[in-house]
Amino acid sequence: MEQLEVKYAPGMRIIVRGEEWMVKKVETNSLENQTLHVIGLSQLVKDYESMFLVDVEDDIEIVDPARLLRSLAGEEHENDIFIVGDSHQRIYRNKAVLSKCGINVRGRSSYLRINYKTTEEIRKFAFGL
């Protein structure tokens, strides 16, 4: 039996037809179709509970976590967000472009030069793949 790719999870924020929702529960039926149980977050649907079938996936947009972070931090100001990450260890296909999410890192970022996690031998092998 083919394993279903997990794309939605409880706590995730999604946008359907311009309104923001939070996923409360994800159910998969015997045909491997998913149903999202959600609660409304944006003003028009606030606190309304609903369900969406994932077969209409073109209508479901996942809220980018970086965009959520920017909205939680408020208007941009000096030293407003501190992010540490390793772009070579991402688990999603799409790269996060922070500037598209309102997070300005140009001239404010730096590379960590010491790697305590991976040996140079492993790094060279991995980059060679």
Secondary structure, 3 states (H helix, E strand, C coil): CCCCCCCCCCCCEEEECCEEEEEEEEEECCCCCEEEEEEECCHHHCCCEEEEEHHHHHHEEECCHHHHHHHHHCCCCCCCCCCCCCHHHCCCCCCCCHHHHCCCCCCCCCCCCCCCCCCHHHHHHHHCC
